[in-house]
Amino acid sequence: MTQWHWWIISGILLIIEIFAPGAYFLWLSISAAAVGVLALLLPDIGWHYQFLLFGVLGVVTIALWRSYLKQHPATSDRPTLNRRGEQYVGRTFTLDEPVVNGMGKIRVDDTTWKVEGKDCPLGTRVLVTGVDGTILKVDVAA
């Protein structure tokens, strides 16, 4: 295989990365481009060594990227964006149904949420203190 084959493979992998983002195809594309450069510098290298190098580079670059992400996690200005229940922690709401045997309901915007806390009557103001799946943990608001 010539360097052009590897650069074409690299381009195809890069196009796949554009349509299916996740950074895996990016690192495979970079590995293919590196093998292309090696094929340019060492034109007599066998195709089986090229494929072996591509495989090793692909695994190493992806492993290094995953390791880097674990050590430097992405930060967000909206960390609770896809964890809707956590957005309500610290807010106060009024009970729509009394808390009986530890379970009740509140209405938040257009959604009814189950709540868990100490028994209290309808209309009591409660403070959301935590989330357990789809159940909000509440205490009586001061």
C-alpha positions in Angstrom: 0.0 0.0 0.0 1.2 3.5 -0.8 0.9 6.6 1.4 -2.0 7.7 -0.8 -4.0 4.7 0.3 -3.5 5.6 4.0 -4.3 9.3 3.4 -7.5 8.4 1.6 -8.4 6.0 4.5 -7.6 8.8 6.9 -9.9 11.2 5.0 -12.7 8.6 5.0 -12.3 8.1 8.7 -12.4 11.9 9.3 -15.6 12.1 7.3 -17.1 9.3 9.4 -16.1 11.3 12.5 -17.9 14.3 11.2 -21.2 12.4 10.8 -20.7 10.2 13.9 -18.8 12.3 16.4 -17.3 10.6 19.4 -13.5 11.2 18.8 -12.8 7.5 18.1 -12.7 7.9 14.3 -10.6 11.0 14.7 -7.8 9.1 16.4 -8.1 6.3 13.9 -7.8 8.9 11.1 -4.7 10.4 12.7 -3.2 6.9 13.0 -3.9 6.2 9.3 -2.3 9.6 8.4 0.8 8.7 10.5 1.1 5.3 8.7 0.8 7.3 5.4 3.7 9.5 6.4 5.7 6.4 7.4 4.9 4.8 4.0 6.1 8.0 2.3 9.4 7.9 4.3 9.9 4.1 4.1 8.4 3.1 0.7 9.6 -0.5 1.1 7.8 -1.3 4.3 5.4 -4.3 3.8 1.6 -3.9 3.9 1.4 -6.3 6.9 3.7 -4.0 8.9 1.6 -1.0 7.9 -1.6 -2.7 9.1 0.0 -3.8 12.3 1.3 -0.2 12.9 -2.1 1.2 12.1 -3.8 -1.2 14.6 -1.2 -0.4 17.4 -1.4 3.3 16.8 -5.2 3.2 16.8 -5.4 1.4 20.1 -2.7 3.5 21.7 -4.1 6.9 20.6 -7.6 6.0 21.7 -6.3 4.7 25.1 -4.3 7.8 25.6 -7.3 10.0 24.8 -9.6 8.1 27.2 -6.9 8.4 29.9 -6.6 12.1 29.3 -10.4 12.5 29.5 -10.5 10.7 32.8 -7.9 13.0 34.3 -9.3 16.1 32.8 -13.2 15.8 32.7 -15.1 18.3 30.7 -16.7 21.1 32.7 -20.1 22.6 31.9 -21.8 25.8 32.7 -25.0 23.7 33.0 -24.0 20.5 34.8 -27.6 19.5 35.6 -28.9 20.0 32.0 -29.9 16.4 31.4 -30.6 15.5 35.1 -33.9 17.3 35.5 -34.5 16.2 39.1 -31.2 17.7 40.3 -32.2 21.1 38.9 -34.8 21.3 41.6 -32.5 20.6 44.6 -32.6 23.6 46.9 -35.9 24.9 45.6 -39.2 25.2 47.6 -42.5 23.9 46.3 -46.1 23.4 47.7 -47.5 19.9 48.1 -50.2 19.0 45.6 -51.0 15.8 47.6 -50.2 15.3 51.2 -47.2 13.2 52.2 -48.7 10.0 53.6 -46.5 7.1 54.7 -43.5 9.0 53.4 -44.9 9.6 49.8 -46.6 12.5 48.2 -46.7 14.7 45.1 -45.7 18.2 44.0 -46.3 20.1 40.8 -43.3 21.7 39.2 -44.1 23.7 36.0 -46.0 21.2 33.9 -44.9 18.0 35.6 -46.0 16.2 38.7 -43.2 14.7 40.8 -43.4 12.0 43.5 -41.8 13.2 46.7 -40.5 11.3 49.7 -40.2 12.8 53.2 -41.9 13.2 56.5 -45.7 13.0 56.6 -47.3 16.5 56.2 -50.6 17.9 55.0 -51.7 19.2 51.6 -50.4 22.8 50.9 -47.2 22.5 53.0 -44.2 24.2 51.6 -41.4 21.7 51.1 -37.7 22.1 50.3 -36.2 19.6 47.8 -33.0 18.2 49.4 -32.1 15.4 47.0 -33.1 13.1 44.2 -33.4 9.3 44.0 -34.1 8.4 40.4 -37.5 10.1 39.7 -38.4 10.7 43.3 -37.5 14.0 44.9 -36.4 13.9 48.6 -38.1 16.7 50.6 -38.1 18.3 54.0 -40.6 20.8 55.4 -39.4 24.3 54.4 -38.7 26.8 57.2 
